[in-house]
Amino acid sequence: MVSRKGLTTAALLFAASTSFNSCGFLQDCMDCLCGDITSGTAGVTGNPKVDSFFQAVIALDQSTTYANVKMENALSDLRAVLGLPETASAAEIRTAIDAAFASASITFDVSYEPAVCRADVDVAASAAAECDVTVDPGEIDVHCQGHCEGTCSGNCTGECRLPSVSAYCEGACHGSCWVDVSATCYGTCHGTCSGACSVMDGTTCNGSCEGTCTGRCEAAVEGGCTGECHGECTISATPGECSGHCEASCEGSCEGSCEGTIEPPTVDADCRASVEARVEASVECDPPELDFGVDTSGVADIVAISEAMGRVLAVSAEAGAIRDALNSYVTTLNTAAEAVFQGELSSTDLACALQQLSASQAILADSLTTLNYIVSVEVALML
């Protein structure tokens, strides 16, 4: 078997001993041996720490592409509602929006809270494990400085949703509540019914009861339950460990999504930038509610316009987060990547990494142009 290094050496000797264009020949050979990050392949060198640099580039680029698709879909919906052609610009869309509001005798004076955004905690954990081989995937702790929507292994301050509980739910039950009764049952009676029962199983009632139910009463609830809660039980954690779903701040390891700042797990310093970039690339934002100061719920066109504009604001927030991560990562690529590569790689793999580093910088430059466009759409529509 000929080694990768041996192939490269042979190619260099051949190029030097022929009259062919050696630069062109070498470039073709490097493309063959190194792979191509522009095709979405991050495994350039086989070194986890180095290839994680390229995986972060791919993640940022893919998130940018997805955000652009979502923005174009939102704009397409706006054009359709306004009766505009698909070629209509953001400025033309805004002009048509002003006209639509004027015809409905509504002033386009909008206020809204910033879009609520979350990043994927699992991305932080997997990215850390992929980059730093000394990290045990089973022992990775990811902390959320903000609102954790998942399992919290530490103190959960706020609401904690537990799975079904067979004892008293000291909070709100989301599902059905089973209570031992001898009274009216506003649900399904499992036992004896003193009146008409909709479903009988021999002498036992298993349906609605028009009289007194003696046995167990099963009723759908979104609130207090003094019996068995079948569904989820929301309790107030002030503070305490949440073994279920923490919908609040978590002082400990969070698994799920984080509305706030994710503190990446402790990894090799060379891995931190790529882990942070991949986390920010995972951000997703909810459309904010738009407030025009008057009730617009009865105006169909205005409702449709508002929904599409809410999606525009959500995508713009996502693009802003990705852009911030991208700008930070470009600095890392320019100042740190080459040093990391030289410390980790053989001369052959280093040549591959440096070749793909140049391609990565071009990819991120294109992504930045797209992200700036997405953010500019919000400015054109909302100001």
N, C-alpha and C positions, 0 to 999 in steps of 0.2 A: 504494500500500500504506500503510495506517495503522499507525503505529508503536505499540508497546506503551505508550510514554509518552503518546502522543497519545490513545489510548483511555482511559487513566486520567484524563488532564486533562479529557477530554470528559465522563467519568462524574461527576467532581467538580462540574463546572459544571452538569450536568443535575440532580444531587442538590440543589445549592444553589438552583436556580431553580424547584423544584417543591414541592408540599406533601406529597410522600411522606416516609416515615420515612427520613431521610438516612442514619442509622447502619445500618439494615437493608439499604438499597440498596447502600451502599458495601461492607458485609461480603460480600454476594452477589457483587459485582463482583470483589472481591479474591480470593475463592475461585476464581472463574473464571480470573483472570489468573495467580494464583500457584501453582496446583496444590495438592495436599494430601499432606503427609508421612505422614499416617495411612494412606494407600493404598499406601505403600511407594515413593513417588516422591521421589527425592532432588534431582532437577534443578529446584530452585525458582527459581534466579536465572540459571543458565548460567555463573556464576563458579566455576571449579573449587575455589578455596580455600574459598569460602563454602559451596558445596554439599557439600563433604567433611564439614562439621560435621553435616549432616543424614544423609549416608551412614553416618557412625559411629553416629548414633542408631538408624537402621534396622538396622544390623548387630547392635548390642547387643540391640535388641528381638527380632530374629529368633532370635538365639542363646538368649535367654531362653525364647522360645516352644518352641524345639527341646528345650532342657533340661527344660522342664516336661513335654513329651510323653514323653521318655525316663524321667523319674521316674514318671509315671503308669503307663507300661508295666511298669516294675519292680515297682511296688506291685500292679498287677493280677496279675502272676505270683505274687507272694507270697500274695495273697488266694486265688488258685486252688489253690495247694499246700496252704494251710491250711484250705481249705473255707469261706472267709469270703465274704460278699456284697461286691459292688463298692463298696458304700457304707461299708465298714468303714474306720474312721479309722486313723491311724498308731499311736495308743495301743492300739487294739483288735488291730491286727496284732501289736504287740509282745507283748501278753498271750497271743495264740495261739502265737507263737514260743516263749515260755517253756514253754507246755504241751507243745508238740511235742518240745522238748529234754528235758523231764522224763520224757515217756513213753518216750524213747529212752535214758533213764538217762545223759544227757549234761548237764553243767553249762554254762549259757550264760555262759562266761567267755572272751571273744574278744579276740584281739590281732591287729594288722595294721599293715603299713607304710602310709604315706600313698600315695594314688593317684598314679601316674606320669602327669604331664600334659605335653602338647606343644602348641605354637602353630605356626601355618602361616607359614613364612618368606615364601612367595610372596605372602601377604596384605600383609605389610609392604612388599614391593617395589611391588606394584600400587597400594596405597593412597598411597604416597609419590608415585608417578608421576602419579596422578590429581589429587592435591591441589596439588603444586608443579610448575607447567609448566616451570620452569627445570631440572628434573631429567631427565636422559637415561635412559629406562627400561633401555637396554642397559648402563648404567654404574652401576647401583644395587648397592651392597654392603650386605648385611644380616649382621650379626654375631650369633652365638649364644653367650651366656655360659652354657655348660652342655654338653649332649649334642646334637650335630648328627647327625640321621639323614637325610643327603642328601649332596650334592656339596660338598666343602670346597675352596675355591680357595687356602687358606693352609695353615698347619701343622695336620695332624690328629694329635692325640695319643690313641692307643688303637688301635681296629681300623679298617682300611680295606678295603672290599670292591671288588676290581677286576673288570672284565668278564673274559671268557675270556682266558687267556694261553697262548701257544704255547710258552712256555719253562717252566722249573722254577718251580713255585709255592712260594715261600718262606713258607709258612704253611699254611692249611687250604683244601682245594678243596671247594667245594659244588657238586656236579654229577657229572660223570664224568671219570675220569682215563685218558688214553691213554698207554700206556707200551710202548716197544719191548722185547720179551721173547723168550726161548727157555726157557720154563718153564710151570708150571701157571698158567692164567688163570682167575680167579674172576670171570668176566663174559663179554664177547663177544670171541671170538678173530677177528681179521682177518688171515688168512695161512694157514699150514699147520698142521694138527692131526694129531698122531701117533696119536690114538685116534678115537673116534666124535665126529662134529660134528653138531650139531642142524640147522644150515642151511648147505648147500653152494651155492656159486655157481661152477659148473664145477669146477675143481680147488681153488678157494679156499674156505676156511672163513669164514663170517660169522655164527657163532652160538656156542653154548656148546661147549667142547671138553673131552672126558673124558681127554685125555692132555696132552702137551706142546704148547703153542702157540708157533709160531715166526712172529713178525710183530709185530702190535700188539695189545695187550690193552686193551679198554675196560671199565672197571669203575666202578660207582656208588660215590662216596666222600663222606664228610663228614669229611675230615681230610687227611693228607699226600698229596702227589702229586709224584712225581719226573719226570713227563712233562708232557704238555699237559693243562691244566685246562680242561675245557669246562663252563662254568657261572660261578661266581664264586670268586675267590681272595681269602681273607681274610689280610691281612698285618698285622703289628704296626707301627704308625707311631709312632716314638718320638724326636722328632716328625718329621714329614715331610709333604710335600704329598700329598694324596690326590686322584688324578684319577678315582676311582671313587666309592663310597658310603662316607662317613665315619660310623662308628657310635661316635663319641666326641666329645671336645671339639675345637673348630675355632677356631684363631686366624686368622681371615680370614673371607671371605664364605661363608655357608652357604646352600645351596639345598635345600629340603625341609621338614623339620619340626625344631623345636627343643625339647628337654626342658630347660628352664631359662629364662633371661631373654633375650628378643630385644632387641638394641640396634638401634632403627630407623635407617634410613639418614639421612644429613644432609639435612634439608629445611628449608624456611622455618619459623621458630619458630611461626607461626600454624597450620602444618599438623601439628606434632608431636603435639599432644593427640589429634587425630582419627585419626592413624596408629596411635598406641599403643592407642587404644580398639578399633579394628578388629582389631588383632593379638590382644588379649586376648579379643575376642569369638569368635575362631577356635579357642580352646583345646579340646582333647579329652583325656580322661583314661582310662586303663586301669583296670579293676576290680582292686583289691588282693586278694591271697590272705588268706582268713580262717583264723586258727589258734585252734582250741578246746582245744588241749592234748592231744587224743586223736585217733585215726584215725576220721574220720567218713565215709570214702569208701564204706563198705558200707551206709550208711543213706540210702536214696533220697530220702526227704523232707528230711533234713538237708542233703544235697548240693544239692537244688533250692533250698532256703531260702538256703543260703550263696551260690549263684550269683546269685540275685536281690538279696541284700543287698550283694554285691560291686558290682553295677551301681548300686545306690542310692548307695554311697560314691563311685563314679566320677562320677556326675551331680552329687552334692553338691559335689565338688571343682571341677567345671566351673562350677557356679553360684557358688561362692565367688570364683573368679577373675573371672568376669563381673561380679559384684557389686562387687569392688574397683575394676575398671575403670570401672564405671558411676558409682560414688561420686566418683571422680576427675574423670570427665567432666562430671558435674553442676556441679562447682565451675568447670570451664572455661566451661561454657555460661553460668553466672551471672555470671562476672567478666570473661571475655575475648571472648566471641562478639560481643556488641553492638559493642564497640570495633573488632573486625576487620571486621564488616559495614559500619560507618560509613566505614572507611578504604578499602573495596574497591568499594562499590556506589553506583549512582545513587540518587536519592531514591525513585524508583519501585520499584526492586528491593530497596531497604532496607526499604520498607514490607512487601513480600512476605516478606523474610527474618525480620523481627521478628514477623510474624504466625505463621510456621512455627516460630520459636524458642519461642513460648509452647506450641504443640502438642507440640514436642519434649520440653519439660520435663514435660508431662503424661504422655507416653509412657514416659519414663524412670521417673517416679514409680510408674506401674503395674508396670513391669518389676521395680523394686526390691521391690515387695510380693511378686511371684511368686518372685523369687530368695530372699527371706527365708523363704518357705514351703518351698522345696526344701531349703534348709539345715536347717530345723527338723525335716524328716522324718528326717534322719540322727540328730539328737539324740534324737528320740522312739524310734527303733528300736535304737540302739546303746548308750545309757546305761542 
